[in-house]
Amino acid sequence: MSSGPQVGDPAPPFELPDAFRKTVRLDSMRGSPVLLFFFPKASTPG
């Protein structure tokens, strides 16, 4: 049974909308540093 990703593991492929609602795919950034920043939606607990 896997315990999830470990430090140093490559991230699985995924896509998310950017601030302008344009879809960004992780694999399109291969070879470049990537920083993901997650924050709760305004006025929500967390």
Order of alpha helices (4+ residues) and beta strands (2+ residues): beta-beta
